[in-house]
Amino acid sequence: MKTAIHLLVGLLLTAAAVQAQDIPWGEHLKGTGSYDDFEKPDRCASCHKDFARQFEQAMMSQAYTHSWDEIEYFKLAVPHGKKDPKFDPVQEGCNGCHTPMAFIADDVPPPKPFTGSRADESVSCDVCHTITGSGEETPYNFSFMIEPGRTKYGNREGVESPHHITKKSAFTTSPDLCASCHNEKSPFDVWVKSTHLEWEEGPYSKEGQRCQDCHMPAAKGRNSIMSKERDDVAQHLFTGAHSPARLAGAVELSVHPDVREVVPGEQIKITVVCFNHKAGHKIPSGSVEERQLWLTVRAYDSEGKEYHLPVDKKGFEGEEYTISSNELAFQDMGFMMDKPDFKGLPRDALPYEGDRVFRMAYFDPQGRMTIAQWNTASLGTDYRIGPRETKIETYTWSLPADMPLGRVRIVADMQYRRLIKSVGEYLGVPDEEMKAEFINHAESYFEAVDY
């Protein structure tokens, strides 16, 4: 009897495995359907009004139409794919996450944004709510399985709709859904996006705190205009690196001097403590190759004169990429743009050189720093701030001998850019994408005295 049961279970598992293999995923999704297989967000909005308005303001709805993504794709990725066959599948695959419907419809490259194509719908409601699983144990590179149709997958049992069938899906409520696009490997087998992996390795995953708990917080409300009120409706906010509210205060700052009184001409050491108390992944995360998080420390003497303080070096391997500099970088853009004389662009283009930059540098096959994740062959030292991690930076300063006596104010500012300014300006990206965003500010003081 036991043998028969084991045989039956084995046959069922084998059948399930075969069925899973028959469902395309990842690069095999290309050309398996059409735009018409998916409902338009406007159709969903007729019943899910609040979710629709939230979605319209989130980057999920702009994953294809967003200005920097458009420029990077059409000015760098597509030309690179056409010049080097190694990267042609990559430029097609960008659409697997940025506009999945276009990839499934084999509309790649899609028409440019705002030309009337349904590619503009980006990661639409129907895309996420018809994903059923992943073909990878650790999802990455749009490895999702998707079955568009009348059945929509969500987080509840027994939900009835006059328009569609609703089924509860463990995958929909799992961080693995997010991992499908928030983990990415380059053609060189390098993890160039690892937000989900960072969460998985950090403290929040061990406590059962999911991506959805922060980026889709639950609140009292209604799922649709005809549903009953519930206490735990997941808000479709998806706030992240493009949300000033999410950025502000993400890292706590505290600054202090080692002594309170210093004679001009002598040394003082300033210490800044940086604590990531807010993000369940590293900061910055996602498109790390193009994002900047930096700490600036300045002092102001009793007459208001400003002094910029460079960070003390710690001596770890690759530290030079974590201290702001305007040396030239990103030379691989020249090949992509067919500009053989391109010398590169200022690496950081920040107001001051010598600031601490919390980053992980990406390098092309020639060992040059790159902002092209698809052209990343290796990674530098990871000097980002992990979840609940504290980094301490010091600034040793010899006061000018002629500094006026009186109180000296110490100011520490942490700021963030989604895109390196020199790159954005060169490629004609709107200023909004390169502006410095506030993270946090801290102050302290000491006295310049004459003994």
Secondary structure, DSSP 8 states (H G I E B T S, - for coil): -HHHHHHHHHHHHHHHHHHHHHS-BGGGGTTS--GGGS--HHHHHTT-HHHHHHHHHSGGGGTTT-HHHHHHIIIIIHHHHHH-GGGHHHHHHHHHHH-HHHHHTT--S---TTSS-GGGG-S-HHHHTTEEEESSSS--TT-EEE--SSEEEES-SS---SSSEEEE-TTTTSHHHHHHHHEEE-TTS-EEEEHHHHHHHSHHHHTT--HHHHHS-EEEE-SSTTS--EEEEE------TT-HHHHTTSEEEEEEES-SEE-TTSEEEEEEEEEE-S-SS-BS-SSGGG-EEEEEEEEE-TT--EEEE-------TTGGGGB----EE-THHHHHTT-TT---EESS--SSSS-EE--EEEE-TTS-B-S-GGG--EEEEE--B-TT-EEEEEEEEE--TT--SEEEEEEEEEEEESS-HHHHHHHT--GGGT--EEEEEEEEEEEE---
